[in-house]
Amino acid sequence: MKLYKGMEEEYEKRHNALWEEMKDMIHEYGGKNYTIFLDKETLTLFGYIEIESEEKWSESADTEVCRKWWDYMADIMETNPDNSPVSVDLVKVFHLD
């Protein structure tokens, strides 16, 4: 995902005040241990979340609160026509337990 220039502080502020209904939805759809990192030079965001299943997590995008959050964030980051964040899946090249 990618922020618009100058929106770093606003992005962090909005996430530090994450709505309770959004937190509940993330947990309800199997998400936990969610962390978002920012590359300040490129304004690229990297999100890491542990999920119970891909299928269950993908259903969260259709919830009212998720759509509401996307609309809320659309003014500070690159989005698709439906206001979902533009994102690129990364290819795993190494893992160690």
Chimera marker file (.cmm) of the C-alpha trace (Angstrom):
<marker_set name="trace">
<marker id="1" x="0.000" y="0.000" z="0.000" r="1" g="1" b="0" radius="0.5"/>
<marker id="2" x="1.162" y="3.560" z="-0.445" r="1" g="1" b="0" radius="0.5"/>
<marker id="3" x="0.490" y="6.876" z="1.291" r="1" g="1" b="0" radius="0.5"/>
<marker id="4" x="0.178" y="10.271" z="-0.321" r="1" g="1" b="0" radius="0.5"/>
<marker id="5" x="3.039" y="12.632" z="0.484" r="1" g="1" b="0" radius="0.5"/>
<marker id="6" x="2.665" y="14.358" z="3.841" r="1" g="1" b="0" radius="0.5"/>
<marker id="7" x="0.061" y="11.899" z="5.166" r="1" g="1" b="0" radius="0.5"/>
<marker id="8" x="2.371" y="9.830" z="7.386" r="1" g="1" b="0" radius="0.5"/>
<marker id="9" x="1.293" y="11.405" z="10.674" r="1" g="1" b="0" radius="0.5"/>
<marker id="10" x="-2.394" y="11.351" z="9.747" r="1" g="1" b="0" radius="0.5"/>
<marker id="11" x="-2.197" y="7.663" z="8.819" r="1" g="1" b="0" radius="0.5"/>
<marker id="12" x="-0.616" y="6.806" z="12.163" r="1" g="1" b="0" radius="0.5"/>
<marker id="13" x="-3.092" y="9.009" z="14.039" r="1" g="1" b="0" radius="0.5"/>
<marker id="14" x="-6.095" y="7.295" z="12.440" r="1" g="1" b="0" radius="0.5"/>
<marker id="15" x="-4.726" y="3.836" z="13.202" r="1" g="1" b="0" radius="0.5"/>
<marker id="16" x="-3.902" y="4.747" z="16.804" r="1" g="1" b="0" radius="0.5"/>
<marker id="17" x="-7.587" y="5.621" z="17.162" r="1" g="1" b="0" radius="0.5"/>
<marker id="18" x="-8.807" y="2.502" z="15.318" r="1" g="1" b="0" radius="0.5"/>
<marker id="19" x="-12.547" y="2.087" z="15.762" r="1" g="1" b="0" radius="0.5"/>
<marker id="20" x="-13.620" y="-0.651" z="18.181" r="1" g="1" b="0" radius="0.5"/>
<marker id="21" x="-15.979" y="-2.031" z="15.526" r="1" g="1" b="0" radius="0.5"/>
<marker id="22" x="-13.008" y="-2.374" z="13.153" r="1" g="1" b="0" radius="0.5"/>
<marker id="23" x="-10.930" y="-4.168" z="15.794" r="1" g="1" b="0" radius="0.5"/>
<marker id="24" x="-13.853" y="-6.511" z="16.453" r="1" g="1" b="0" radius="0.5"/>
<marker id="25" x="-14.279" y="-7.234" z="12.734" r="1" g="1" b="0" radius="0.5"/>
<marker id="26" x="-10.584" y="-8.041" z="12.307" r="1" g="1" b="0" radius="0.5"/>
<marker id="27" x="-10.764" y="-10.559" z="15.150" r="1" g="1" b="0" radius="0.5"/>
<marker id="28" x="-14.140" y="-11.940" z="14.024" r="1" g="1" b="0" radius="0.5"/>
<marker id="29" x="-12.714" y="-12.726" z="10.591" r="1" g="1" b="0" radius="0.5"/>
<marker id="30" x="-9.666" y="-14.482" z="12.015" r="1" g="1" b="0" radius="0.5"/>
<marker id="31" x="-7.070" y="-11.719" z="12.097" r="1" g="1" b="0" radius="0.5"/>
<marker id="32" x="-4.552" y="-11.267" z="14.893" r="1" g="1" b="0" radius="0.5"/>
<marker id="33" x="-1.045" y="-9.942" z="15.477" r="1" g="1" b="0" radius="0.5"/>
<marker id="34" x="-1.579" y="-7.145" z="12.928" r="1" g="1" b="0" radius="0.5"/>
<marker id="35" x="1.316" y="-4.778" z="12.300" r="1" g="1" b="0" radius="0.5"/>
<marker id="36" x="1.804" y="-2.117" z="9.624" r="1" g="1" b="0" radius="0.5"/>
<marker id="37" x="5.247" y="-0.734" z="8.777" r="1" g="1" b="0" radius="0.5"/>
<marker id="38" x="6.104" y="2.405" z="6.781" r="1" g="1" b="0" radius="0.5"/>
<marker id="39" x="9.085" y="2.966" z="4.487" r="1" g="1" b="0" radius="0.5"/>
<marker id="40" x="9.452" y="6.731" z="4.946" r="1" g="1" b="0" radius="0.5"/>
<marker id="41" x="11.497" y="7.192" z="1.764" r="1" g="1" b="0" radius="0.5"/>
<marker id="42" x="8.928" y="5.625" z="-0.587" r="1" g="1" b="0" radius="0.5"/>
<marker id="43" x="5.776" y="6.044" z="1.569" r="1" g="1" b="0" radius="0.5"/>
<marker id="44" x="5.163" y="2.339" z="1.032" r="1" g="1" b="0" radius="0.5"/>
<marker id="45" x="3.228" y="0.521" z="3.755" r="1" g="1" b="0" radius="0.5"/>
<marker id="46" x="3.857" y="-3.129" z="4.571" r="1" g="1" b="0" radius="0.5"/>
<marker id="47" x="1.110" y="-4.906" z="6.493" r="1" g="1" b="0" radius="0.5"/>
<marker id="48" x="1.625" y="-8.145" z="8.389" r="1" g="1" b="0" radius="0.5"/>
<marker id="49" x="-1.343" y="-10.030" z="9.813" r="1" g="1" b="0" radius="0.5"/>
<marker id="50" x="-1.783" y="-13.593" z="10.976" r="1" g="1" b="0" radius="0.5"/>
<marker id="51" x="-5.075" y="-15.079" z="9.792" r="1" g="1" b="0" radius="0.5"/>
<marker id="52" x="-6.996" y="-18.271" z="10.470" r="1" g="1" b="0" radius="0.5"/>
<marker id="53" x="-7.800" y="-18.877" z="6.787" r="1" g="1" b="0" radius="0.5"/>
<marker id="54" x="-7.513" y="-17.004" z="3.496" r="1" g="1" b="0" radius="0.5"/>
<marker id="55" x="-11.182" y="-17.701" z="2.726" r="1" g="1" b="0" radius="0.5"/>
<marker id="56" x="-12.479" y="-16.315" z="6.029" r="1" g="1" b="0" radius="0.5"/>
<marker id="57" x="-10.218" y="-13.255" z="5.865" r="1" g="1" b="0" radius="0.5"/>
<marker id="58" x="-11.228" y="-12.432" z="2.273" r="1" g="1" b="0" radius="0.5"/>
<marker id="59" x="-14.856" y="-12.207" z="3.435" r="1" g="1" b="0" radius="0.5"/>
<marker id="60" x="-13.947" y="-9.308" z="5.738" r="1" g="1" b="0" radius="0.5"/>
<marker id="61" x="-13.640" y="-7.003" z="2.706" r="1" g="1" b="0" radius="0.5"/>
<marker id="62" x="-17.399" y="-7.258" z="2.226" r="1" g="1" b="0" radius="0.5"/>
<marker id="63" x="-18.298" y="-6.028" z="5.707" r="1" g="1" b="0" radius="0.5"/>
<marker id="64" x="-19.894" y="-2.642" z="6.213" r="1" g="1" b="0" radius="0.5"/>
<marker id="65" x="-17.225" y="-1.523" z="8.680" r="1" g="1" b="0" radius="0.5"/>
<marker id="66" x="-14.392" y="-2.447" z="6.303" r="1" g="1" b="0" radius="0.5"/>
<marker id="67" x="-15.989" y="-0.462" z="3.477" r="1" g="1" b="0" radius="0.5"/>
<marker id="68" x="-16.538" y="2.439" z="5.858" r="1" g="1" b="0" radius="0.5"/>
<marker id="69" x="-12.840" y="2.303" z="6.888" r="1" g="1" b="0" radius="0.5"/>
<marker id="70" x="-11.697" y="2.251" z="3.263" r="1" g="1" b="0" radius="0.5"/>
<marker id="71" x="-13.809" y="5.343" z="2.559" r="1" g="1" b="0" radius="0.5"/>
<marker id="72" x="-12.326" y="7.034" z="5.642" r="1" g="1" b="0" radius="0.5"/>
<marker id="73" x="-8.749" y="6.314" z="4.507" r="1" g="1" b="0" radius="0.5"/>
<marker id="74" x="-9.182" y="7.089" z="0.789" r="1" g="1" b="0" radius="0.5"/>
<marker id="75" x="-8.087" y="10.711" z="1.090" r="1" g="1" b="0" radius="0.5"/>
<marker id="76" x="-4.621" y="9.870" z="2.409" r="1" g="1" b="0" radius="0.5"/>
<marker id="77" x="-3.537" y="6.846" z="0.363" r="1" g="1" b="0" radius="0.5"/>
<marker id="78" x="-3.663" y="5.287" z="-3.077" r="1" g="1" b="0" radius="0.5"/>
<marker id="79" x="-6.939" y="3.428" z="-3.588" r="1" g="1" b="0" radius="0.5"/>
<marker id="80" x="-8.816" y="1.401" z="-6.163" r="1" g="1" b="0" radius="0.5"/>
<marker id="81" x="-12.179" y="2.600" z="-7.583" r="1" g="1" b="0" radius="0.5"/>
<marker id="82" x="-13.999" y="0.925" z="-4.635" r="1" g="1" b="0" radius="0.5"/>
<marker id="83" x="-11.683" y="2.783" z="-2.173" r="1" g="1" b="0" radius="0.5"/>
<marker id="84" x="-9.872" y="-0.418" z="-1.189" r="1" g="1" b="0" radius="0.5"/>
<marker id="85" x="-6.157" y="0.276" z="-0.776" r="1" g="1" b="0" radius="0.5"/>
<marker id="86" x="-4.002" y="-0.381" z="-3.810" r="1" g="1" b="0" radius="0.5"/>
<marker id="87" x="-1.823" y="-3.262" z="-2.674" r="1" g="1" b="0" radius="0.5"/>
<marker id="88" x="0.653" y="-5.722" z="-4.099" r="1" g="1" b="0" radius="0.5"/>
<marker id="89" x="1.127" y="-9.192" z="-2.677" r="1" g="1" b="0" radius="0.5"/>
<marker id="90" x="4.745" y="-9.896" z="-1.832" r="1" g="1" b="0" radius="0.5"/>
<marker id="91" x="6.481" y="-13.131" z="-2.791" r="1" g="1" b="0" radius="0.5"/>
<marker id="92" x="7.914" y="-15.074" z="0.133" r="1" g="1" b="0" radius="0.5"/>
<marker id="93" x="11.573" y="-15.771" z="-0.484" r="1" g="1" b="0" radius="0.5"/>
<marker id="94" x="12.614" y="-17.013" z="2.983" r="1" g="1" b="0" radius="0.5"/>
<marker id="95" x="11.053" y="-18.247" z="6.204" r="1" g="1" b="0" radius="0.5"/>
<marker id="96" x="12.539" y="-19.607" z="9.425" r="1" g="1" b="0" radius="0.5"/>
<marker id="97" x="10.596" y="-20.879" z="12.444" r="1" g="1" b="0" radius="0.5"/>
<link id1="1" id2="2" r="1" g="1" b="0" radius="0.2"/>
<link id1="2" id2="3" r="1" g="1" b="0" radius="0.2"/>
<link id1="3" id2="4" r="1" g="1" b="0" radius="0.2"/>
<link id1="4" id2="5" r="1" g="1" b="0" radius="0.2"/>
<link id1="5" id2="6" r="1" g="1" b="0" radius="0.2"/>
<link id1="6" id2="7" r="1" g="1" b="0" radius="0.2"/>
<link id1="7" id2="8" r="1" g="1" b="0" radius="0.2"/>
<link id1="8" id2="9" r="1" g="1" b="0" radius="0.2"/>
<link id1="9" id2="10" r="1" g="1" b="0" radius="0.2"/>
<link id1="10" id2="11" r="1" g="1" b="0" radius="0.2"/>
<link id1="11" id2="12" r="1" g="1" b="0" radius="0.2"/>
<link id1="12" id2="13" r="1" g="1" b="0" radius="0.2"/>
<link id1="13" id2="14" r="1" g="1" b="0" radius="0.2"/>
<link id1="14" id2="15" r="1" g="1" b="0" radius="0.2"/>
<link id1="15" id2="16" r="1" g="1" b="0" radius="0.2"/>
<link id1="16" id2="17" r="1" g="1" b="0" radius="0.2"/>
<link id1="17" id2="18" r="1" g="1" b="0" radius="0.2"/>
<link id1="18" id2="19" r="1" g="1" b="0" radius="0.2"/>
<link id1="19" id2="20" r="1" g="1" b="0" radius="0.2"/>
<link id1="20" id2="21" r="1" g="1" b="0" radius="0.2"/>
<link id1="21" id2="22" r="1" g="1" b="0" radius="0.2"/>
<link id1="22" id2="23" r="1" g="1" b="0" radius="0.2"/>
<link id1="23" id2="24" r="1" g="1" b="0" radius="0.2"/>
<link id1="24" id2="25" r="1" g="1" b="0" radius="0.2"/>
<link id1="25" id2="26" r="1" g="1" b="0" radius="0.2"/>
<link id1="26" id2="27" r="1" g="1" b="0" radius="0.2"/>
<link id1="27" id2="28" r="1" g="1" b="0" radius="0.2"/>
<link id1="28" id2="29" r="1" g="1" b="0" radius="0.2"/>
<link id1="29" id2="30" r="1" g="1" b="0" radius="0.2"/>
<link id1="30" id2="31" r="1" g="1" b="0" radius="0.2"/>
<link id1="31" id2="32" r="1" g="1" b="0" radius="0.2"/>
<link id1="32" id2="33" r="1" g="1" b="0" radius="0.2"/>
<link id1="33" id2="34" r="1" g="1" b="0" radius="0.2"/>
<link id1="34" id2="35" r="1" g="1" b="0" radius="0.2"/>
<link id1="35" id2="36" r="1" g="1" b="0" radius="0.2"/>
<link id1="36" id2="37" r="1" g="1" b="0" radius="0.2"/>
<link id1="37" id2="38" r="1" g="1" b="0" radius="0.2"/>
<link id1="38" id2="39" r="1" g="1" b="0" radius="0.2"/>
<link id1="39" id2="40" r="1" g="1" b="0" radius="0.2"/>
<link id1="40" id2="41" r="1" g="1" b="0" radius="0.2"/>
<link id1="41" id2="42" r="1" g="1" b="0" radius="0.2"/>
<link id1="42" id2="43" r="1" g="1" b="0" radius="0.2"/>
<link id1="43" id2="44" r="1" g="1" b="0" radius="0.2"/>
<link id1="44" id2="45" r="1" g="1" b="0" radius="0.2"/>
<link id1="45" id2="46" r="1" g="1" b="0" radius="0.2"/>
<link id1="46" id2="47" r="1" g="1" b="0" radius="0.2"/>
<link id1="47" id2="48" r="1" g="1" b="0" radius="0.2"/>
<link id1="48" id2="49" r="1" g="1" b="0" radius="0.2"/>
<link id1="49" id2="50" r="1" g="1" b="0" radius="0.2"/>
<link id1="50" id2="51" r="1" g="1" b="0" radius="0.2"/>
<link id1="51" id2="52" r="1" g="1" b="0" radius="0.2"/>
<link id1="52" id2="53" r="1" g="1" b="0" radius="0.2"/>
<link id1="53" id2="54" r="1" g="1" b="0" radius="0.2"/>
<link id1="54" id2="55" r="1" g="1" b="0" radius="0.2"/>
<link id1="55" id2="56" r="1" g="1" b="0" radius="0.2"/>
<link id1="56" id2="57" r="1" g="1" b="0" radius="0.2"/>
<link id1="57" id2="58" r="1" g="1" b="0" radius="0.2"/>
<link id1="58" id2="59" r="1" g="1" b="0" radius="0.2"/>
<link id1="59" id2="60" r="1" g="1" b="0" radius="0.2"/>
<link id1="60" id2="61" r="1" g="1" b="0" radius="0.2"/>
<link id1="61" id2="62" r="1" g="1" b="0" radius="0.2"/>
<link id1="62" id2="63" r="1" g="1" b="0" radius="0.2"/>
<link id1="63" id2="64" r="1" g="1" b="0" radius="0.2"/>
<link id1="64" id2="65" r="1" g="1" b="0" radius="0.2"/>
<link id1="65" id2="66" r="1" g="1" b="0" radius="0.2"/>
<link id1="66" id2="67" r="1" g="1" b="0" radius="0.2"/>
<link id1="67" id2="68" r="1" g="1" b="0" radius="0.2"/>
<link id1="68" id2="69" r="1" g="1" b="0" radius="0.2"/>
<link id1="69" id2="70" r="1" g="1" b="0" radius="0.2"/>
<link id1="70" id2="71" r="1" g="1" b="0" radius="0.2"/>
<link id1="71" id2="72" r="1" g="1" b="0" radius="0.2"/>
<link id1="72" id2="73" r="1" g="1" b="0" radius="0.2"/>
<link id1="73" id2="74" r="1" g="1" b="0" radius="0.2"/>
<link id1="74" id2="75" r="1" g="1" b="0" radius="0.2"/>
<link id1="75" id2="76" r="1" g="1" b="0" radius="0.2"/>
<link id1="76" id2="77" r="1" g="1" b="0" radius="0.2"/>
<link id1="77" id2="78" r="1" g="1" b="0" radius="0.2"/>
<link id1="78" id2="79" r="1" g="1" b="0" radius="0.2"/>
<link id1="79" id2="80" r="1" g="1" b="0" radius="0.2"/>
<link id1="80" id2="81" r="1" g="1" b="0" radius="0.2"/>
<link id1="81" id2="82" r="1" g="1" b="0" radius="0.2"/>
<link id1="82" id2="83" r="1" g="1" b="0" radius="0.2"/>
<link id1="83" id2="84" r="1" g="1" b="0" radius="0.2"/>
<link id1="84" id2="85" r="1" g="1" b="0" radius="0.2"/>
<link id1="85" id2="86" r="1" g="1" b="0" radius="0.2"/>
<link id1="86" id2="87" r="1" g="1" b="0" radius="0.2"/>
<link id1="87" id2="88" r="1" g="1" b="0" radius="0.2"/>
<link id1="88" id2="89" r="1" g="1" b="0" radius="0.2"/>
<link id1="89" id2="90" r="1" g="1" b="0" radius="0.2"/>
<link id1="90" id2="91" r="1" g="1" b="0" radius="0.2"/>
<link id1="91" id2="92" r="1" g="1" b="0" radius="0.2"/>
<link id1="92" id2="93" r="1" g="1" b="0" radius="0.2"/>
<link id1="93" id2="94" r="1" g="1" b="0" radius="0.2"/>
<link id1="94" id2="95" r="1" g="1" b="0" radius="0.2"/>
<link id1="95" id2="96" r="1" g="1" b="0" radius="0.2"/>
<link id1="96" id2="97" r="1" g="1" b="0" radius="0.2"/>
</marker_set>
